[in-house]
Amino acid sequence: METATIRSACSDSSCLMSDSSLARIAVVLYEPQDPVNIAGTVRAMKNMGVSTLRLVRPVHYDPVRLEGIAHDTWEIINAIETYGDFDEAVADCVRLIGFTARRRKAKWQLLDPRSAAEDALGHAPHGRVGLVFGREDSGLPNEILDRVHAAVNIPTTTHASLNLAQAVLIALYELHLAAGDATRTLRGPRKEAPPPTTDLYERYFTELHHALDAIQFFKTRFPEHIMRSLRAITFRAAPDDRELSLLRAMALEIVRFLERTERIERTLPDDVSPRPPRHVTGRDTSNRTED
C-alpha cells in the first residue's frame, strides 16, 4: 500500500458547507492491521452518516474486498485518504478525540462516548474534527495520545477489549443521535386503521364480559372489578379499530364455540357482530334450533 496521501473528492470547503454537521467528522484509523476492520468501519460510517475516512499506515487492502464486506459503500471506499504520517493526516483538524481503553495518570480530558459526541459537534462548526482509533493489538500509542485534545473510554466490564469496528460504531452511533441526523423513516403498516369509536369499545367490553361469563371466569371473582381492570388494560394499550375488532371477534367466537358444541344455551343475538367469523361464513344454519 502506497503511503502517499489520497485526497478525498470532498474538499474541506464543500464538506463544511454540507447540511449535516457529520460532514465535518473524520474517522482516523492509526495503523489498522485487518482489512475486515477497515470494512467494518466503512459499514458503520455508512449507517451513521459519516463519509470521511483517513488511514495512517494501514495494512494492504483491496477496495473490492472492502465493498464485498460492506455492501453499497463505494462512495466512502473511493474517497478513503491514506497517509504515511499521523500529523499530516490530522493537520487540518481543529479537534482530535482519541478512543482508548487505557487510563493513565496524565491529566487528560476524559470523556464517555456520549459526551465525546457533544464535544465533537460543538467544535465542528469551526472546522474538521478527527475521531482517532488505534491498532487492533495495542490501541493508540502514547505519542499519539499526547497529540489528542480529549480521550474517550467506552464503559465496559473489566474485560475492556472491543473490536476496532465495534468501537467506531459506538462512537458514530452517539454522534448520529446527538446530531439529530437519524434520517431513516420506517414504513408504517400497509393500511392505517383509525382509532376505535366509543361504541366499538363498549360492544367489545360487553362481548368480553359475555365470553368470560360463559367460561365461568367470574365464578370466584367480582365481575365489576375484573372488567374495570380489563378496561384499564385495553385503554392503556390503545388498540386501533382493526386490533379492537380482532379482540372482539375472539370474544364472540368463544361464546359461539360453546353454543355450537351445546355446552351453553344461545345467549347472543344474531346481529351482535357485523359479520360472522370467516370459517363459518356460508354454513347452513337454517335447521338450527333455538331454545
C-alpha positions in Angstrom: 0.0 0.0 0.0 1.5 3.3 -1.0 1.7 5.8 1.8 1.2 8.9 -0.4 -1.9 10.9 0.5 -5.0 10.1 -1.5 -7.3 13.2 -1.2 -11.0 12.7 -1.0 -13.4 14.0 -3.6 -14.9 16.2 -0.9 -12.8 19.3 -0.3 -12.8 21.0 3.1 -14.9 23.9 1.9 -17.6 21.7 0.3 -17.7 19.4 3.4 -18.1 22.3 5.8 -21.0 23.7 3.7 -22.9 20.4 3.9 -26.2 20.5 5.7 -25.2 17.8 8.1 -22.6 18.6 10.8 -21.5 15.0 10.5 -19.8 16.0 7.2 -17.2 17.7 9.3 -16.2 14.5 11.1 -13.3 12.4 10.0 -12.6 8.9 11.3 -8.9 8.4 11.6 -7.6 4.8 11.9 -4.0 4.6 13.1 -2.2 1.6 11.6 -5.2 -0.7 11.2 -4.0 -4.3 10.8 -7.0 -6.1 9.4 -8.9 -5.2 6.2 -12.0 -6.7 7.8 -11.9 -4.0 10.4 -11.5 -1.3 7.8 -14.6 -2.7 6.0 -16.5 -2.8 9.3 -15.6 0.9 9.9 -16.8 1.8 6.5 -20.1 -0.1 7.2 -20.5 1.8 10.5 -19.8 5.1 8.7 -22.4 4.4 6.0 -25.1 3.6 8.6 -24.4 6.6 10.7 -23.9 9.3 8.1 -20.1 9.9 8.3 -18.2 9.9 5.0 -14.6 10.8 5.6 -12.1 8.0 6.5 -8.4 8.6 6.9 -6.0 5.7 7.3 -2.5 6.1 8.7 0.0 3.4 7.5 -2.8 0.8 7.1 -2.3 -2.8 6.1 -2.6 -3.5 2.4 -6.3 -3.9 1.4 -8.3 -4.5 -1.7 -11.1 -1.9 -2.2 -13.2 -4.6 -4.0 -12.9 -6.8 -1.0 -13.9 -4.0 1.3 -17.1 -3.4 -0.7 -17.7 -7.1 -0.6 -17.8 -7.0 3.2 -19.5 -3.5 3.4 -22.0 -3.6 0.6 -23.1 -0.4 -1.2 -20.4 1.8 0.3 -18.3 2.7 -2.8 -18.7 6.4 -2.2 -16.8 6.1 1.1 -14.3 3.5 -0.1 -13.4 5.5 -3.2 -12.8 8.6 -1.0 -10.5 6.9 1.6 -7.5 9.1 2.3 -4.2 7.3 3.1 -1.3 8.9 4.9 2.2 7.8 5.9 2.3 10.3 8.8 -0.2 10.9 11.6 0.5 14.6 11.9 -0.2 15.0 8.1 -3.5 13.1 8.5 -4.9 15.4 11.1 -3.2 18.7 10.1 -6.5 20.4 9.2 -8.4 19.2 12.3 -9.4 21.8 15.0 -10.2 19.0 17.5 -8.8 15.5 18.0 -10.7 13.0 20.1 -8.8 9.7 20.8 -10.5 6.4 21.8 -8.6 4.3 24.2 -9.2 1.5 26.8 -6.3 2.7 28.9 -6.4 5.1 31.8 -3.3 7.0 32.6 -2.2 9.3 35.4 -1.8 12.0 32.8 -4.5 14.7 33.2 -6.4 14.1 30.0 -9.8 15.5 29.5 -11.6 12.1 29.8 -15.0 11.7 28.1 -17.5 8.9 27.6 -18.9 8.3 24.1 -22.0 10.5 24.6 -20.0 13.4 25.9 -17.5 12.9 23.1 -20.2 13.3 20.6 -21.4 16.5 22.1 -17.8 17.8 22.2 -17.2 16.9 18.6 -20.3 18.6 17.4 -19.5 21.6 19.5 -16.2 22.1 17.6 -17.4 21.0 14.2 -18.7 24.5 13.2 -15.1 25.7 13.4 -13.5 23.0 11.2 -12.7 19.4 10.9 -13.0 17.1 13.9 -11.0 13.9 14.0 -12.1 10.7 15.9 -8.9 8.7 16.3 -8.7 4.9 16.8 -5.6 2.8 17.3 -4.2 -0.6 16.3 -6.2 -3.7 17.0 -3.4 -5.2 19.1 -2.3 -2.3 21.2 -4.6 0.7 20.6 -3.2 4.2 20.4 0.5 4.6 21.4 1.5 7.3 23.9 2.9 9.6 21.3 -0.5 9.7 19.5 -2.4 10.1 22.8 -0.2 13.0 23.6 -1.5 14.7 20.5 -5.2 14.3 21.0 -7.2 17.0 22.8 -9.5 14.7 24.7 -9.6 10.9 25.3 -12.6 8.6 25.4 -13.1 5.5 27.4 -16.0 3.3 26.3 -17.6 1.9 29.5 -17.3 -1.9 29.6 -16.8 -4.6 32.2 -13.3 -5.4 33.4 -12.9 -7.1 30.0 -12.1 -3.9 28.0 -11.4 -5.4 24.7 -13.7 -4.1 22.0 -13.2 -4.9 18.3 -11.9 -1.8 16.4 -15.0 -1.6 14.2 -17.3 -2.0 17.2 -15.6 0.9 18.9 -16.1 3.0 15.8 -19.8 2.1 15.6 -20.4 3.1 19.2 -18.7 6.4 18.7 -20.6 7.2 15.5 -23.9 6.0 16.9 -23.7 8.6 19.6 -22.7 11.2 17.1 -25.6 10.3 14.8 -28.1 10.7 17.6 -26.5 13.9 19.0 -26.6 15.5 15.6 -30.3 14.7 15.2 -29.3 13.1 11.9 -31.4 9.9 12.2 -32.9 10.3 8.7 -34.3 6.8 8.1 -38.1 6.7 8.1 -39.6 3.4 8.9 -42.6 2.4 6.9 -45.8 2.1 8.7 -48.4 -0.7 8.3 -49.8 -1.3 4.9 -53.2 0.0 5.8 -53.5 2.5 8.6 -56.6 1.8 10.8 -58.4 4.6 12.6 -58.9 4.7 16.3 -61.9 2.7 17.6 -65.1 4.6 18.4 -66.6 4.6 21.9 -69.4 2.4 20.6 -67.0 -0.2 19.4 -65.2 -0.1 22.7 -68.5 -0.7 24.6 -69.5 -3.5 22.2 -66.2 -5.2 22.9 -66.4 -4.9 26.6 -70.0 -6.3 26.6 -68.9 -9.2 24.4 -65.8 -9.8 26.5 -68.0 -9.9 29.6 -70.3 -12.5 27.9 -67.3 -14.6 26.9 -65.7 -14.6 30.4 -69.1 -15.4 32.0 -69.6 -18.3 29.5 -66.4 -20.0 30.6 -67.3 -19.3 34.3 -64.3 -17.0 34.8 -66.3 -14.9 37.2 -67.2 -17.9 39.4 -64.9 -16.9 42.2 -64.2 -13.3 41.1 -66.1 -10.0 41.2 -67.1 -9.2 37.5 -67.1 -5.4 38.2 -63.5 -5.4 39.4 -62.3 -7.7 36.6 -64.0 -5.7 33.9 -62.6 -2.4 35.3 -59.1 -3.8 35.2 -59.6 -5.0 31.6 -60.9 -1.6 30.6 -57.8 0.0 32.0 -55.5 -2.5 30.2 -57.3 -2.0 26.9 -57.3 1.8 27.1 -53.6 1.7 28.0 -52.8 -0.5 25.0 -54.7 1.9 22.7 -55.6 -0.6 20.0 -56.7 0.8 16.7 -60.0 -0.1 15.1 -58.7 -3.3 13.4 -57.0 -4.6 16.5 -60.0 -4.0 18.7 -62.2 -5.7 16.1 -59.9 -8.7 16.3 -60.2 -8.9 20.1 -63.9 -8.5 19.8 -64.1 -11.4 17.3 -62.1 -13.6 19.7 -64.6 -12.9 22.5 -67.6 -13.6 20.2 -66.1 -16.8 19.0 -65.6 -18.2 22.5 -69.4 -17.9 23.0 -70.2 -19.2 19.6 -68.0 -22.2 20.1 -69.7 -23.1 23.3 -73.1 -22.7 21.7 -72.2 -24.9 18.7 -70.9 -27.6 21.0 -74.1 -27.3 23.1 -72.2 -26.5 26.2 -74.2 -23.4 26.8 -77.6 -22.1 25.5 -77.8 -19.4 22.9 -77.1 -16.1 24.6 -76.1 -13.6 22.0 -78.5 -12.0 19.5 -77.9 -12.8 15.8 -76.9 -9.2 15.0 -74.3 -8.9 17.7 -71.5 -8.9 15.2 -71.4 -7.1 11.8 -70.3 -10.4 10.2 -69.9 -14.0 11.3 -66.4 -15.5 11.7 -64.9 -16.4 8.3 -64.7 -20.1 9.0 -68.5 -20.3 9.5 -69.4 -18.0 6.7 -71.8 -19.6 4.3 -72.6 -22.5 6.6 -76.2 -23.6 6.6 -77.7 -22.7 9.9 -81.4 -22.8 8.8 -82.1 -26.0 10.7 -80.5 -24.7 13.9 -82.9 -24.9 16.9 -83.1 -22.0 19.2 -84.3 -22.6 22.8 
